[in-house]
Amino acid sequence: MISVQFKPFASCTLVLAILTASVSAAPSLVTLQKRYASFDGFKKITNNASLAWYKPYAPGVATAVVNSPPGYKCFKGANYPEFADWASFDTLWNINLPAIRSHNSAANNQILHKKIIQVGAQTKTDARIILAMIMQESSGNLAVPCTGYANANCGIMQASPGSISFDPAHPHSSIATMIRNGVLGTPGSWPAGGPGFAWLFDGADGEAWAGMGTPGGGHPFRALRAFNTGKVVDKADLDKTGGAGTVSYVNDVANRLLGWDGKVRGCGY
């Protein structure tokens, strides 16, 4: 099994794991992925260790960091920001709003804001990490094209196969579905469907192929690596991708949670 990355963007989602005639490595892993569909019907995070990283949205005043977003920090594959260090949702939204406004109408941005918070509450996934992933995957562009192998990764979270794109005729439902595709996953056995961030963060139901560890819950940055690469290659160094995905992905999202605006990356990535 090999995870192949075809996406042209620096930020990229869960890649499609495929077998090719020239590759014979670990066929048992892709077999497990194809047959395993526990994420069908997955509705919300229930693992207590993962719920410790969830804070319900509460309206507040965005901090002054909006006027001077923090610079890019190097976490070197480990030692990521503590939950208490994440900026507030309103602060993160305001930092990213100029980029979001450059892509979408004001009315659709209001829907996006509402649906991030709504899906976060329903799935017990912190709205801040949903927003950070959206900015990493699509810069908040509702009309982002599908990418990845066979153009299977669609929507603002560039989610698993079976994910949808924005439908301007039905903005409320399509925006909500795009977010749900990324957070909860898409129904069906791989590669017709696939897991989302929350399923991975909840512990991936103990499935070894995801590489989340035992116990697997309570590790948001591992879940980000698995979302981007298809599995966690090295739990001690989340910069490692196994040859697929984006090396800086976890470091980027971690910085976005602190208020980085995505403009100047450092650390040699």
Secondary structure, 3 states (H helix, E strand, C coil): CEECCCCCCCCCCCCCEECCCCCCCCHHHHHHHHHCCCCCCCCCCCCHHHHCCCCCCCCCCCCHHHHCCCCCCCCCCCCCCCHHHCCCHHHHHHHHHHHHHCCCCHHHHHHHHHHHHHHHHHHCCCHHHHHHHHHHHHCCCCCCCCECHHHCECCCCCCCCCCCCCCCCCHHHHHHHHHHHHHHEECCCCCCCEECHHHHHCCHHHCHHHCCCCCCCCCHHHHHHHHHHCCCCCCCCCCCCCCCCCCCHHHHHHHHHHCCCCCCCCCCC
